[in-house]
Amino acid sequence: MKYVLKKLVQTTVCGCLFISFTPTIFSKEMTMPTIYQTSRAGDSMTELKLHSQPQAVPQTAITVDSNKKFQTLRGFGGAFTESSAYVMSLLSDEKRQEVLEAYFSPSKAGYTLMRSHIGSCDFSLSNYSYARVEGDASLEHFSIDHDRRWVLPLIQDAMQVEGADFKIVASPWTAPPWMKDNNDWNGGSLKPEYSATFANYIVRYIKAYADEGIDIWGLTPENEPQGNDSNWESMHFSPEEMTEFIARDLGPLLKQEKLDTKVFVFDQNRNHVEEWTDTILGNEDAAQYVAGTAVHWYSSTVDYYGEILDRVHNKFPQMEIIQSEGCIDALGDDEPEGVWLESDWYWRKEATDWGYIWATDEEKPDHPMYAPVYRYIRDMIGTMNHWVTGWIDWNIALDFNGGPNHASNFCGAPVLIDGKTQTVFYTPLYYAMCHFSRFIRPGAVRIDIDVSDDSLMATAASNADGSTSVVVFNEGESDKVYSLVVDETNTVELSIPAQAIQTLVFKN
């Protein structure tokens, strides 16, 4: 049986979609999409309504083909840091629950892929490890008691949100200082005689969290093994050293303990990932224990390095690539105080990152002033279209100063909190994340999408429930009319306002 439906086109006025009709034949299984929009003009995941209006001519064509499938997706999310846990502990029970539901309820952001730190990181309130007794190679005094105050309650409360279902990737920023050649929290390298001890340290963490009812789904052996100029907790690994550590110590111990925690290598900026994947994934002894690689975005505010991601995938197609960290870094270094509490700031090209000030002359072009919303959306669409299976933001919540941070490395977060006034500010970054995390669910498969010109960015995925989600981004300063053709059977003609993102959900 067939139904005669109508092909639609829209303009947007006051949150309503205005459409016109021309006859088009569709199979009865197809439906009009539900459309959600966030824009500089003020929409925040607004569900758009449909009304009739004269037809306009599409300027851009977007074509989706669900028969061409690519990677299976893990999901989107953020990080449980001690700083986030502390800031959220300052909220009343009611406000805290509101934020937890905003992140983990499937009807809100529905985060499904999270991260946390093994021991302290820059977004902790102080330096700490789980093995504070120097020389305790057997880890007799190992304890995660430090996490019982803030981090563990946050994760456990998030797990209690109705419908919450997320996986956690954990990373150490450093081994305990006594295991390192500089006996310091910052910088230095792991002493060879403590390599097995450090592997055991990571495994003990996984088992201790399991005892608390928290499964650590994935891990990286070290956050940012190339270092951070020793500004906060860090430890250097070379690709060769990480290969040996996984092959000789960490991998066999995980197998011995019958832990199925997935190992992701590297865990730093994408522009350097190939050296690490070629070395580690190209080594059979290490690769047998590895699920893929993790990358960060800090090497550029404008380039998501699609060609590099493609090469890594093509060399190692069985290995996943996850984005394990990205955020609006260096917050407060150059921006006027308090400007990040203004929604419109996130749409203006006024933000600066570490490289805007500190990058070499050769690197400067990668670090211009930028609009935070643009950076998030471009990166999620761009990396997803180049084989990334999961995308993890950094802190889920920080205070109005971008902290607390014991290293004075203040950054942005999608949710900002003032504990004194019990104020919660959902920045536009939160809504940008929702456009992906809520509608592209674990097990979804990226499907083919073609955009006729570069005025719009788009990506698409088929979910396990049969729905198809298409995300469209207009970075430009003028409205765009576009046609969207899904599987040659469903055609809609739509418009997207200037500086806006839309998610279109087709449900069979």
N, C-alpha and C positions, 0 to 999 in steps of 0.2 A: 504494500500500500504506500502511496506517495501523498505528500501534502504540498500544496502551493503556499509557500511562505513568501516573505518579502526581503529583499536585500536592503540593508539599512546604511545610512550615513548619519553622522552626528556632528553637531557643534555643541559646545558646553556653555551653558549660562546658568549661574547660580546653582551649580551642582547637578543640573539636569542634562541629559543627552537628548538632543533634538534630531529626529531622523526622518527620512523620506523612504518611499517604498517603490521598488520596481520588481515585477514578478521574477522569481527564481525558484527552480524546483529543487527541493531537498528531500532526502529520505527521512522517514518519520523519526529516526533515532537522533537526528541532529537538533540542537536547540540553540537559541541565541545565548551569547555569553553573558555571564554576570561580570560586571566591570567595576574594579576598585581603583581609586585614583588618589595620589598624593601630589601636591603641587606647591610651588612657591606662593601661589595666590591664596592658599589657605586650606586646601583639601588635605585631610589626614586619613588615609584608607577609607575615603568616602565611597559608598556604593552608589553608582550613578543610576539615575532613572531615565527611562526612554519616553520621548514624545516626538510627534511628527514635525518635520521642518523641510524646506526645499533642499534638494540634493546639491552637494558640492563635488568638485572633481578631485579625485585622489592625487596627491603629489608623490606618494611613495607606495610601493607595493611590497607587502610582506607575505611570503609563502611558506606554509608549514606542511611538512610531509612526515606523518607519524610512522610510515613504513621504513624510513631510514632512521635507525636507532644507533645510539652511541653509548656513553657510559651510564651505569646505574648510580644513582645519587644517594648520598648518605644523609644530606640535610644541611641545615644552617643553624648557627647559634653563637654563643659568646663564652665568657670564661668566669668560673667561680674563683675569684682571687680573694685573698685575705682582706684587701682594701674594700672590695665590693661587699664582702660579708660584714665587715665592720660598719660600713655606712648604712647598710640595710638593718643592722641591729639597732640603730638609733631611731628607727621608725616605730610607731605604735603597731600593735599586732594587726590592726585593721589595714593600715597603710602598707605594711610589709606584705601582707597577703595580697593586696591589690597589685603590687609590683611583681610578686611571684606569679600571679595568674596572668598578668600582662605578658610575661615572658613564656610561660610554659603551658598555658591553656591552649588547646588546639583551636579554640575560637578566637584567640588573640594572635600572638606571635607564633606560638607552638614550636619553640626551639627544640631541636632534636639532636644537635651535635655540640657538645660542650668541651671545655678545656679546664684544667686546673694545674697547679704547680706542686712539685714534689720538694718539700722544704720551702724556704723563702725565695721571693723574687723581688723586683723593684716595687711591685704593688703589694707589698706586705708592710706591716707596721714596724718591723724590725728584722734583723738577720736571725734566722734560726734553722736548725736542722733536726732530724730525728735521731741523730747519733752524736750527741754532744761530748761524750767521753773520749778523749784523745787516745788513739791507739787501740780502740775497741774493735779489732778486726773481725771478731766473731759476732759483732753487733748484739752483745749480751744486753746492752742498755738501750736498744732501739725502742722508740716510743713515738706515737703520733699524738700524744696528749696535747701538744700545742694547738692542734687543729680543732680540738673539742670546744674551744671557746667560740669561734666564729665560723670557720670554713665548714666543718662537718654539719652543724645545724642548718646552714644555708642549703647545702646539697640535699640533706634529708627532707627539709621543708619543701624544696622544689619538687622532690619526688612524690610528695603527697598531694600536689595540685591535681585536681581531677582531669584525667586524660593525659597527664604528663608522661612522656616517653622519650628519653634522651640517652645518648651514649657520651662517655667522657674519655677524652684523650689527656693524659698527664705527662708532664715534662719536668725534669730537674733543671734548675738554672745553674746549679753547681753541686759538686760533692761537698760534704763537710770539709771545712778548711784543712783539717789534719790529714786528709787523704791527698792533699795537693802539694805541688812542689814549692808554692809560695806561702803556704799556710795562711791563706787569706780568703775572704769571701769572694773578692773580685779578681778576675783574671786567673792566671796560672793554669797548670795542666795536672791531670790525674797522675799520681805516682804509679809506676807499673806494678809495684807490689800490692797496690790496693785496687787493682782492676777488678778482681773477683769480688772483693768486698763491696765495691760500688754497685756491681751487678746485683749482689745480694740485697743491698740497700734499697734498690728500686723494687725488687721482688717482694721484700718485706713490706714495703709501702702498699703494693697491690693487695697482698694478703691481709694486711691490717685494715684496709678500707673495705675489703670483702667482709670482714668480721663485723663491720658497722652497717652492712647491708648495701654497700655501694660497689658496683662493678666498674672496674677500670677497663674499658673496652680497648683502648689503644694507648700507646706511649711513644715518646721519642727519647732516645738515650741522652740527649742534651739539647736544651734550648740555645739557639744561636751559637753553635760551636766555633764560629769564626770570631766570637767575642763582641764586646760593645765598648771597646776602649777602657775596659775595667772600671766603668762608671757605677756598676752595681753587680749583683751576683752574676757570676759568669765563670766559664771554664772552657779552655780551648781543646778541641779535638781536630786533628787533621782527618781527611777522608780515609787515609790508610789506618789511622788509629781507631776510628769508629768501626771500620771494617773488622779489624782484629778483635775489638771489644765485643761486637755482636757475635762473631763466629766462634770465639773461644770461651766467652764468659756469659753474656746476657742471653743469647739464644739457647744454648744448652741448658741453662738454669731454668728458663721459662718452661722448656720441654720437660725437664726433670720434675718440676713442680706441677706439671699438668695444667698450666695456665694458658689459656688461648688468647691472651692479650696481644693485640696486633702491634707490630713494631713499624714505625715510620721513621725514615732516616732524614738527615740534614736539618730541617727546621730553622731555616734562615732565608735570606732574600733570594727571589727567583732567578735573578740574573747570574747567580753563581751555582745554581742547582746541578748543572750538567756534570761538573767535575765530580760531585759527590755521588750522583746516581751512576755515572760510568764506573767509578771505583767500587762502590759498595754493591750495587745491584749486578754489576758485572762479575762479582766474585761469588762463585757457587757456594762456598762454605758459609758466607754471610747471608746471601740472598735467600737461602732456604728458610730463614727465620724472619724475613721481611715481607710486609704487606704493601709497602709503597714508600712514598716520600712526602714530607711536609714542607710547605713554603710560606714565607712572609712577603709583605708588599712594600717594605720600607725603602727599597732601592729607587723607587720612582713614584711620584704622585700622579703621573699621566700614562705610564706604560704598564700594561699587565703582562707583557712578555709572552704573548700568545705563541710566537714561533718557537720559543724555547720550550714551553709546555708541550707543544706538538712533538718536538724532537724527543723529549723524554718519554712521552707516551709511545711514540713509534718504535723506540729502542726497546722499551720494556712494557709492552701492552698489557701484561698480566698484573702490573703494579698500579696501585691507586696513587692519585695525587690529591692531597688535601691542603687547603689554605688553613693553616693553624693559628695565624695571628695577623691582625691588621687593626689599626685604630688611628684616630686623629692625634698624632703624637706631637710632642713639643708644644702642647697647649699652654698658652701664657707666655711663651718665649718672645713673641713679637706682637700678639694681638692685645688690644686694649682690655683692661680688666673688666670682667663681667660680660663681654660681648657675646660669649657662647651661651648666655641665657636668653638671647634674642633669637627667635625661630628663623627670622629672615637671614641672619648671618650664615646659616648653614647652606644657603642657596647662593651666596655671594663669593666671588673669588678673592677672599681676603685672608684665608687661613694659610699658615706657613708650617712646614715640618722642619725636622732637624737639619735637613740638607739645604734649606733656604739660607741658612746662616753658615753652616759648617762644611758643606760639601766642597770638594775641589772644583776648580774652574771647569774641568772636564765634565764633572758630574752635575754642575749647576742647572743645565737645561732640563734635567729630570726632576727638578724641585722648584717649580714656579709657585706663585700664590695660586690657591685653588679653592673650589667650593666643596665643602665636605660631603654634601649629598651626592654631587656628581661623582666624587671619587669612589664612594661606596657602591653606587649603582653600576658605574662603568666596570668596576672590578668584579662584581658578582656576575654580571652578564658576560664580560670578556673572558674570565677564567672558566666559567661554566661551559662556554662555547669552545674551550680548548682543554677539555678533559679533566678539569678539577671535579672531584666527586663530593666534596664537602667544603663549606666556607665558614670559618669561625672568626668572629669579631673578638675583641679583647674584653676588658672589664664590662660586666653587665650593668654596673652602677658605680658612680663616683660622687664625690661631693662637689659643691659649686666651684671649687678651685681646681678640679681635675685630679684630686687625690683622695685619701692620703697616700703619700709615696715617700718612703724614707730616703730615696735617692734624689728627691726634688725633680723627678722626671714626670711632670704632670701631663696628663693626656685627657682626651675626651671620652665620653661614653654615651650610648644611646639614651640612658636615663641618668639624670643628675638629681642629687638629693641634698636638701638642707635639713639636717636632723633637728636643729634648734627650732625652726618654724614648721617642721613636718611638711615641707614643700617637696613635691615630686614633679620634676619637669621632664616630660617625654619629648625629647628632641626630634627633629625630622629624621634623624638617623634611625631611630626606633621604627618609625613607619616605613622607611626604606627597607629595613630588614624584614618587616612583616610581609612585604610584597613577594618575597621569596620564601621565607620560612613557613608561612601559613599555607601556601598553595602548592609548593613543590615539596613533597613528602618523601621520607625514606623509602627506597625501592622504586622511586620514579626513574624513568629513563629519559635522558635528553634525546630529543628528536630533531630532525633536520629543520632549519629555518634559513630563509634567504631574504635579505633586505635589499631593495633595488638601489638604494643610495645610502650615503653615510650620514644623512640628516637625522636618522633614528638608529637606536641600538635595540636589539631584541634577542630573546632566547625563548625556548619552549621545552616542555617536558610532559610526558604521559605518566600519570600516577597509576598506582596499582588498583585504585577504585574505578578506573576507566575514564576519569576526567583528564582533560588537557588544559594546562596552564601556559599562557603566553604572556611574557613580560615585555613591555614596550617603554622605551625611555626617550624623551625629547629634551635634549640639553639646550636646544636653541631658544632664541628670544621671540619666536613667533609661533603661532598655532600651526599644527600640521594636520592635513587630512590624508588618511592612508587607507588602502584596501588590505584586508587580511583574508587570505584564502587558506583554508584548512582541508588538506587531503582532497583538493579539487572538487569538493562537494558542498562546502559551507563557505560562503563569501559574505563578508560584512565590510562596509565602508564606514570608517570612523574618523574622528578627529581627536587629537591630543593637544592640550594647551601647551604654551611655552613653559619650559622648566617644570616638567611633570613626568611622573611615572604611572603607568597603568598595568594592572594584572587582569587579564581576561581569562575567565574560567569557563570552559565548555564541559558540560556534564551530559553524558549519554543517557 
